Amino acid sequence: MAKPKKKKLFKALIIVFVSIFCLLTAGVFVVGHVFYEAVLVRGSYFYNTIGMGAYSTDDAEYVEKRIEKLKKDGAVDVRLTAFDGVSLHAFRIENDKAADKNKWAIVVHGYNSSAVSMSGYAERFLDMGYNILMPDLRGHGATGGDISMGWYDRLDLVKWSEMLVGENPNAAIIFYGVSMGGATVMMASGENLPSNVKAIVEDCGYTSVYDEFYYQAGVLYGIPGFPSVDIVNVTGYIRGGFSYRKASAVEQVKKSNTPIFFIHGGSDTLVPTKMVYPLYEAANCEKELLVVDGAEHGESVYALGAQYWVYVKNFLDRYVSE
């Protein structure tokens, strides 16, 4: 009689184990799904309630007024179709006052923002004699798709560059990006860019999507980065099609042939200052580093004022002739 009892116990243990496994799997899926919706799907319920959309300061009326002003200043809408069918949008400004019509600055915004937020930066590049292209990154502005934290956007930047070169083989292009835009231009640096892309300026970009999510898990939500980020990475891979670990600016700048100027605030707690050092060290290209004492996230431009743009112009002038 002992053997049947052992068999029953064994079967019961198997049922319990399988049940626990199924519950854990379901839990992982639910957590990953909620995270993805809250962080990477603009307009979703979770994005607008517990995600970053809940903290958005964008005002629809303000955005419309900015777009109206951009168009009065000569901005036109440009569209492309990405490699995966996503509809891409950018604002394009031809600089009528520029002595050299070949110079182009592709100016890239950060997370939970859009191209219109970069209009002040665009004015600075107009003053330097550049024409401007301001793309809306995926899931932002008038560009479709889910937010990819710069990873798929890097390929979109390649396509925007190829568009400009197709129109003008003599185009001299620079990339400039802030925050997620900074990560985007670094990620693009490791791709097969046209030789027309002469230099890159990144301000407060992160080392990788995984690293930034890991850090933010503790800062924003008070939960340990491991295993939480690894759990949501599973759903992110299923839904977004890429690994957060693979989406690495560090690995991309290792492959860069394009000079990069790294800028970071010395008191950045959103994308911590410590991230800029492995990025700078990894870059296998001509490079420069500027850490601005006391500047918080994206605030270096305000901390330094006009001197910020002197640094940027001096760097770019080495690679883009007047």
Contacts in CASP RR format, 6 or more apart in sequence:
PFRMAT RR
TARGET T0000
AUTHOR 0000-0000-0000
METHOD contacts of the structure
MODEL  1
MAKPKKKKLFKALIIVFVSIFCLLTAGVFVVGHVFYEAVLVRGSYFYNTI
GMGAYSTDDAEYVEKRIEKLKKDGAVDVRLTAFDGVSLHAFRIENDKAAD
KNKWAIVVHGYNSSAVSMSGYAERFLDMGYNILMPDLRGHGATGGDISMG
WYDRLDLVKWSEMLVGENPNAAIIFYGVSMGGATVMMASGENLPSNVKAI
VEDCGYTSVYDEFYYQAGVLYGIPGFPSVDIVNVTGYIRGGFSYRKASAV
EQVKKSNTPIFFIHGGSDTLVPTKMVYPLYEAANCEKELLVVDGAEHGES
VYALGAQYWVYVKNFLDRYVSE
28 231 0 8 1.000
28 234 0 8 1.000
28 235 0 8 1.000
29 235 0 8 1.000
31 228 0 8 1.000
31 231 0 8 1.000
31 232 0 8 1.000
31 235 0 8 1.000
32 231 0 8 1.000
32 232 0 8 1.000
32 234 0 8 1.000
32 235 0 8 1.000
32 236 0 8 1.000
33 235 0 8 1.000
33 239 0 8 1.000
34 46 0 8 1.000
34 50 0 8 1.000
35 232 0 8 1.000
35 235 0 8 1.000
36 146 0 8 1.000
36 232 0 8 1.000
36 235 0 8 1.000
36 236 0 8 1.000
36 239 0 8 1.000
36 240 0 8 1.000
37 44 0 8 1.000
37 45 0 8 1.000
37 46 0 8 1.000
37 47 0 8 1.000
38 44 0 8 1.000
38 46 0 8 1.000
38 47 0 8 1.000
38 49 0 8 1.000
38 50 0 8 1.000
38 51 0 8 1.000
38 52 0 8 1.000
39 47 0 8 1.000
39 51 0 8 1.000
39 52 0 8 1.000
39 147 0 8 1.000
39 213 0 8 1.000
40 146 0 8 1.000
40 147 0 8 1.000
40 148 0 8 1.000
40 149 0 8 1.000
40 236 0 8 1.000
40 240 0 8 1.000
41 47 0 8 1.000
41 146 0 8 1.000
41 147 0 8 1.000
42 53 0 8 1.000
42 139 0 8 1.000
42 140 0 8 1.000
42 146 0 8 1.000
42 147 0 8 1.000
43 53 0 8 1.000
47 53 0 8 1.000
47 54 0 8 1.000
48 54 0 8 1.000
52 111 0 8 1.000
52 112 0 8 1.000
53 112 0 8 1.000
55 112 0 8 1.000
56 112 0 8 1.000
58 112 0 8 1.000
58 113 0 8 1.000
58 114 0 8 1.000
63 114 0 8 1.000
63 116 0 8 1.000
66 116 0 8 1.000
66 119 0 8 1.000
67 116 0 8 1.000
69 119 0 8 1.000
70 91 0 8 1.000
70 93 0 8 1.000
70 116 0 8 1.000
70 119 0 8 1.000
73 93 0 8 1.000
74 93 0 8 1.000
74 94 0 8 1.000
75 91 0 8 1.000
75 92 0 8 1.000
75 93 0 8 1.000
75 132 0 8 1.000
75 134 0 8 1.000
76 91 0 8 1.000
76 92 0 8 1.000
76 93 0 8 1.000
77 89 0 8 1.000
77 90 0 8 1.000
77 91 0 8 1.000
77 92 0 8 1.000
77 142 0 8 1.000
78 89 0 8 1.000
78 90 0 8 1.000
78 91 0 8 1.000
78 92 0 8 1.000
78 133 0 8 1.000
78 163 0 8 1.000
79 87 0 8 1.000
79 88 0 8 1.000
79 89 0 8 1.000
79 90 0 8 1.000
80 88 0 8 1.000
80 90 0 8 1.000
80 156 0 8 1.000
80 159 0 8 1.000
80 160 0 8 1.000
80 163 0 8 1.000
81 87 0 8 1.000
81 88 0 8 1.000
82 88 0 8 1.000
82 152 0 8 1.000
82 155 0 8 1.000
82 156 0 8 1.000
82 159 0 8 1.000
83 155 0 8 1.000
83 159 0 8 1.000
84 152 0 8 1.000
86 138 0 8 1.000
86 143 0 8 1.000
86 144 0 8 1.000
86 145 0 8 1.000
86 152 0 8 1.000
87 143 0 8 1.000
87 144 0 8 1.000
88 135 0 8 1.000
88 136 0 8 1.000
88 138 0 8 1.000
88 143 0 8 1.000
88 144 0 8 1.000
88 156 0 8 1.000
88 159 0 8 1.000
88 160 0 8 1.000
89 115 0 8 1.000
89 135 0 8 1.000
89 136 0 8 1.000
89 141 0 8 1.000
89 142 0 8 1.000
89 143 0 8 1.000
89 144 0 8 1.000
90 115 0 8 1.000
90 133 0 8 1.000
90 134 0 8 1.000
90 135 0 8 1.000
90 136 0 8 1.000
90 160 0 8 1.000
91 115 0 8 1.000
91 116 0 8 1.000
91 132 0 8 1.000
91 133 0 8 1.000
91 134 0 8 1.000
92 131 0 8 1.000
92 132 0 8 1.000
92 133 0 8 1.000
92 134 0 8 1.000
93 122 0 8 1.000
93 126 0 8 1.000
93 131 0 8 1.000
93 132 0 8 1.000
93 133 0 8 1.000
93 134 0 8 1.000
94 131 0 8 1.000
95 101 0 8 1.000
95 103 0 8 1.000
95 126 0 8 1.000
95 129 0 8 1.000
95 130 0 8 1.000
95 131 0 8 1.000
95 132 0 8 1.000
97 126 0 8 1.000
97 129 0 8 1.000
98 126 0 8 1.000
98 129 0 8 1.000
98 130 0 8 1.000
98 131 0 8 1.000
99 129 0 8 1.000
99 322 0 8 1.000
100 129 0 8 1.000
100 172 0 8 1.000
100 321 0 8 1.000
100 322 0 8 1.000
101 131 0 8 1.000
101 168 0 8 1.000
102 168 0 8 1.000
102 170 0 8 1.000
102 171 0 8 1.000
102 172 0 8 1.000
103 128 0 8 1.000
103 129 0 8 1.000
103 130 0 8 1.000
103 131 0 8 1.000
103 171 0 8 1.000
103 172 0 8 1.000
103 174 0 8 1.000
103 320 0 8 1.000
104 130 0 8 1.000
104 131 0 8 1.000
104 132 0 8 1.000
104 133 0 8 1.000
104 164 0 8 1.000
104 171 0 8 1.000
104 172 0 8 1.000
104 173 0 8 1.000
104 174 0 8 1.000
105 122 0 8 1.000
105 125 0 8 1.000
105 128 0 8 1.000
105 130 0 8 1.000
105 131 0 8 1.000
105 132 0 8 1.000
105 133 0 8 1.000
105 173 0 8 1.000
105 174 0 8 1.000
105 175 0 8 1.000
105 176 0 8 1.000
106 133 0 8 1.000
106 134 0 8 1.000
106 135 0 8 1.000
106 157 0 8 1.000
106 160 0 8 1.000
106 161 0 8 1.000
106 173 0 8 1.000
106 174 0 8 1.000
106 175 0 8 1.000
106 176 0 8 1.000
107 115 0 8 1.000
107 118 0 8 1.000
107 121 0 8 1.000
107 122 0 8 1.000
107 125 0 8 1.000
107 132 0 8 1.000
107 133 0 8 1.000
107 134 0 8 1.000
107 176 0 8 1.000
107 177 0 8 1.000
108 118 0 8 1.000
108 134 0 8 1.000
108 135 0 8 1.000
108 137 0 8 1.000
108 153 0 8 1.000
108 157 0 8 1.000
108 175 0 8 1.000
108 176 0 8 1.000
108 177 0 8 1.000
108 178 0 8 1.000
108 181 0 8 1.000
108 182 0 8 1.000
108 184 0 8 1.000
108 185 0 8 1.000
109 115 0 8 1.000
109 117 0 8 1.000
109 118 0 8 1.000
109 134 0 8 1.000
109 136 0 8 1.000
109 137 0 8 1.000
109 140 0 8 1.000
109 177 0 8 1.000
109 178 0 8 1.000
109 180 0 8 1.000
109 181 0 8 1.000
110 117 0 8 1.000
110 137 0 8 1.000
110 140 0 8 1.000
110 177 0 8 1.000
110 178 0 8 1.000
110 179 0 8 1.000
110 180 0 8 1.000
110 181 0 8 1.000
110 182 0 8 1.000
111 147 0 8 1.000
111 149 0 8 1.000
111 179 0 8 1.000
111 180 0 8 1.000
112 140 0 8 1.000
113 140 0 8 1.000
114 136 0 8 1.000
114 140 0 8 1.000
114 141 0 8 1.000
114 142 0 8 1.000
115 134 0 8 1.000
115 135 0 8 1.000
115 136 0 8 1.000
115 140 0 8 1.000
115 141 0 8 1.000
116 134 0 8 1.000
116 141 0 8 1.000
118 134 0 8 1.000
118 178 0 8 1.000
119 134 0 8 1.000
121 176 0 8 1.000
121 178 0 8 1.000
121 301 0 8 1.000
122 132 0 8 1.000
122 134 0 8 1.000
124 309 0 8 1.000
124 312 0 8 1.000
125 132 0 8 1.000
125 176 0 8 1.000
126 132 0 8 1.000
128 309 0 8 1.000
128 313 0 8 1.000
128 316 0 8 1.000
130 174 0 8 1.000
133 160 0 8 1.000
133 164 0 8 1.000
135 143 0 8 1.000
135 153 0 8 1.000
135 156 0 8 1.000
135 157 0 8 1.000
135 160 0 8 1.000
136 142 0 8 1.000
136 143 0 8 1.000
137 143 0 8 1.000
137 147 0 8 1.000
137 148 0 8 1.000
137 150 0 8 1.000
137 153 0 8 1.000
137 156 0 8 1.000
137 180 0 8 1.000
137 181 0 8 1.000
137 184 0 8 1.000
138 144 0 8 1.000
138 145 0 8 1.000
138 146 0 8 1.000
138 147 0 8 1.000
138 148 0 8 1.000
138 150 0 8 1.000
138 152 0 8 1.000
138 153 0 8 1.000
138 156 0 8 1.000
139 145 0 8 1.000
139 146 0 8 1.000
139 147 0 8 1.000
140 147 0 8 1.000
146 239 0 8 1.000
146 240 0 8 1.000
148 240 0 8 1.000
148 242 0 8 1.000
148 247 0 8 1.000
149 180 0 8 1.000
149 183 0 8 1.000
149 209 0 8 1.000
149 212 0 8 1.000
149 244 0 8 1.000
149 247 0 8 1.000
150 180 0 8 1.000
150 181 0 8 1.000
150 183 0 8 1.000
150 184 0 8 1.000
150 187 0 8 1.000
150 209 0 8 1.000
150 247 0 8 1.000
151 187 0 8 1.000
151 209 0 8 1.000
151 242 0 8 1.000
151 246 0 8 1.000
151 247 0 8 1.000
152 242 0 8 1.000
153 181 0 8 1.000
153 184 0 8 1.000
153 187 0 8 1.000
153 188 0 8 1.000
154 184 0 8 1.000
154 187 0 8 1.000
154 188 0 8 1.000
154 190 0 8 1.000
154 191 0 8 1.000
154 252 0 8 1.000
155 188 0 8 1.000
155 191 0 8 1.000
157 175 0 8 1.000
157 184 0 8 1.000
157 185 0 8 1.000
157 188 0 8 1.000
158 188 0 8 1.000
158 191 0 8 1.000
158 192 0 8 1.000
158 193 0 8 1.000
161 173 0 8 1.000
161 193 0 8 1.000
161 194 0 8 1.000
161 196 0 8 1.000
161 197 0 8 1.000
162 194 0 8 1.000
164 171 0 8 1.000
164 173 0 8 1.000
164 196 0 8 1.000
165 171 0 8 1.000
165 173 0 8 1.000
165 194 0 8 1.000
165 196 0 8 1.000
169 196 0 8 1.000
170 196 0 8 1.000
171 196 0 8 1.000
172 196 0 8 1.000
172 198 0 8 1.000
172 320 0 8 1.000
172 321 0 8 1.000
173 194 0 8 1.000
173 196 0 8 1.000
173 197 0 8 1.000
173 198 0 8 1.000
174 197 0 8 1.000
174 198 0 8 1.000
174 199 0 8 1.000
174 200 0 8 1.000
174 201 0 8 1.000
174 316 0 8 1.000
174 319 0 8 1.000
174 320 0 8 1.000
175 185 0 8 1.000
175 188 0 8 1.000
175 189 0 8 1.000
175 197 0 8 1.000
175 199 0 8 1.000
175 200 0 8 1.000
175 201 0 8 1.000
175 202 0 8 1.000
176 185 0 8 1.000
176 200 0 8 1.000
176 201 0 8 1.000
176 202 0 8 1.000
176 203 0 8 1.000
176 312 0 8 1.000
177 184 0 8 1.000
177 185 0 8 1.000
177 201 0 8 1.000
177 202 0 8 1.000
177 203 0 8 1.000
178 203 0 8 1.000
178 204 0 8 1.000
178 205 0 8 1.000
178 298 0 8 1.000
179 203 0 8 1.000
179 204 0 8 1.000
179 205 0 8 1.000
179 270 0 8 1.000
179 271 0 8 1.000
179 297 0 8 1.000
179 298 0 8 1.000
180 205 0 8 1.000
180 206 0 8 1.000
181 202 0 8 1.000
181 205 0 8 1.000
182 202 0 8 1.000
182 203 0 8 1.000
182 204 0 8 1.000
182 205 0 8 1.000
183 202 0 8 1.000
183 205 0 8 1.000
183 206 0 8 1.000
183 209 0 8 1.000
183 212 0 8 1.000
183 249 0 8 1.000
185 200 0 8 1.000
185 201 0 8 1.000
185 202 0 8 1.000
186 200 0 8 1.000
186 202 0 8 1.000
186 205 0 8 1.000
186 249 0 8 1.000
186 252 0 8 1.000
186 253 0 8 1.000
186 256 0 8 1.000
186 260 0 8 1.000
186 279 0 8 1.000
187 247 0 8 1.000
187 248 0 8 1.000
187 249 0 8 1.000
187 252 0 8 1.000
188 200 0 8 1.000
188 252 0 8 1.000
189 200 0 8 1.000
189 252 0 8 1.000
189 253 0 8 1.000
189 255 0 8 1.000
189 256 0 8 1.000
189 258 0 8 1.000
189 260 0 8 1.000
189 285 0 8 1.000
190 252 0 8 1.000
190 253 0 8 1.000
190 254 0 8 1.000
190 255 0 8 1.000
190 256 0 8 1.000
191 252 0 8 1.000
193 257 0 8 1.000
193 258 0 8 1.000
197 258 0 8 1.000
198 258 0 8 1.000
198 259 0 8 1.000
198 316 0 8 1.000
198 319 0 8 1.000
198 320 0 8 1.000
199 258 0 8 1.000
199 259 0 8 1.000
199 260 0 8 1.000
199 261 0 8 1.000
199 315 0 8 1.000
199 316 0 8 1.000
199 318 0 8 1.000
199 319 0 8 1.000
199 320 0 8 1.000
200 256 0 8 1.000
200 258 0 8 1.000
200 259 0 8 1.000
200 260 0 8 1.000
200 261 0 8 1.000
201 260 0 8 1.000
201 261 0 8 1.000
201 263 0 8 1.000
201 312 0 8 1.000
201 315 0 8 1.000
201 316 0 8 1.000
202 260 0 8 1.000
202 261 0 8 1.000
202 262 0 8 1.000
202 263 0 8 1.000
203 263 0 8 1.000
203 264 0 8 1.000
203 298 0 8 1.000
203 300 0 8 1.000
203 301 0 8 1.000
204 263 0 8 1.000
204 264 0 8 1.000
204 265 0 8 1.000
204 268 0 8 1.000
204 270 0 8 1.000
204 271 0 8 1.000
204 276 0 8 1.000
204 297 0 8 1.000
204 298 0 8 1.000
204 300 0 8 1.000
205 249 0 8 1.000
205 264 0 8 1.000
205 271 0 8 1.000
205 275 0 8 1.000
205 276 0 8 1.000
205 279 0 8 1.000
206 212 0 8 1.000
206 249 0 8 1.000
206 271 0 8 1.000
206 275 0 8 1.000
207 248 0 8 1.000
207 249 0 8 1.000
207 250 0 8 1.000
207 275 0 8 1.000
207 278 0 8 1.000
207 279 0 8 1.000
208 244 0 8 1.000
208 245 0 8 1.000
208 247 0 8 1.000
208 248 0 8 1.000
208 249 0 8 1.000
208 250 0 8 1.000
208 251 0 8 1.000
209 244 0 8 1.000
209 245 0 8 1.000
209 247 0 8 1.000
209 248 0 8 1.000
210 229 0 8 1.000
210 233 0 8 1.000
210 243 0 8 1.000
210 244 0 8 1.000
210 245 0 8 1.000
210 247 0 8 1.000
210 248 0 8 1.000
211 275 0 8 1.000
212 271 0 8 1.000
213 225 0 8 1.000
213 229 0 8 1.000
213 232 0 8 1.000
213 244 0 8 1.000
214 225 0 8 1.000
214 226 0 8 1.000
214 229 0 8 1.000
215 271 0 8 1.000
215 272 0 8 1.000
217 223 0 8 1.000
217 224 0 8 1.000
217 225 0 8 1.000
217 228 0 8 1.000
217 229 0 8 1.000
218 224 0 8 1.000
218 225 0 8 1.000
219 269 0 8 1.000
219 270 0 8 1.000
229 244 0 8 1.000
233 243 0 8 1.000
233 244 0 8 1.000
233 245 0 8 1.000
236 242 0 8 1.000
236 244 0 8 1.000
237 243 0 8 1.000
249 279 0 8 1.000
250 278 0 8 1.000
250 279 0 8 1.000
250 282 0 8 1.000
251 282 0 8 1.000
253 260 0 8 1.000
253 279 0 8 1.000
253 282 0 8 1.000
253 283 0 8 1.000
253 284 0 8 1.000
253 285 0 8 1.000
254 282 0 8 1.000
254 283 0 8 1.000
254 284 0 8 1.000
255 284 0 8 1.000
256 283 0 8 1.000
256 284 0 8 1.000
256 285 0 8 1.000
257 285 0 8 1.000
258 285 0 8 1.000
259 285 0 8 1.000
259 286 0 8 1.000
259 287 0 8 1.000
259 288 0 8 1.000
259 315 0 8 1.000
259 318 0 8 1.000
259 319 0 8 1.000
260 283 0 8 1.000
260 285 0 8 1.000
260 286 0 8 1.000
260 287 0 8 1.000
260 288 0 8 1.000
261 287 0 8 1.000
261 288 0 8 1.000
261 290 0 8 1.000
261 311 0 8 1.000
261 312 0 8 1.000
261 315 0 8 1.000
261 316 0 8 1.000
262 276 0 8 1.000
262 279 0 8 1.000
262 280 0 8 1.000
262 283 0 8 1.000
262 287 0 8 1.000
262 288 0 8 1.000
262 289 0 8 1.000
262 290 0 8 1.000
263 290 0 8 1.000
263 291 0 8 1.000
263 292 0 8 1.000
263 300 0 8 1.000
263 311 0 8 1.000
264 271 0 8 1.000
264 273 0 8 1.000
264 275 0 8 1.000
264 276 0 8 1.000
264 290 0 8 1.000
264 291 0 8 1.000
264 292 0 8 1.000
264 300 0 8 1.000
265 273 0 8 1.000
265 291 0 8 1.000
265 292 0 8 1.000
265 293 0 8 1.000
265 294 0 8 1.000
265 295 0 8 1.000
265 296 0 8 1.000
265 297 0 8 1.000
265 298 0 8 1.000
265 299 0 8 1.000
265 300 0 8 1.000
265 303 0 8 1.000
266 273 0 8 1.000
266 291 0 8 1.000
266 292 0 8 1.000
266 293 0 8 1.000
266 294 0 8 1.000
266 295 0 8 1.000
267 273 0 8 1.000
267 293 0 8 1.000
267 294 0 8 1.000
267 295 0 8 1.000
267 296 0 8 1.000
268 295 0 8 1.000
268 296 0 8 1.000
268 297 0 8 1.000
268 298 0 8 1.000
269 296 0 8 1.000
269 297 0 8 1.000
270 296 0 8 1.000
270 297 0 8 1.000
271 297 0 8 1.000
273 291 0 8 1.000
276 289 0 8 1.000
276 291 0 8 1.000
280 287 0 8 1.000
280 289 0 8 1.000
288 315 0 8 1.000
290 300 0 8 1.000
290 311 0 8 1.000
292 300 0 8 1.000
292 303 0 8 1.000
292 304 0 8 1.000
293 303 0 8 1.000
294 303 0 8 1.000
295 302 0 8 1.000
295 303 0 8 1.000
295 304 0 8 1.000
300 308 0 8 1.000
301 308 0 8 1.000
301 309 0 8 1.000
304 311 0 8 1.000
END
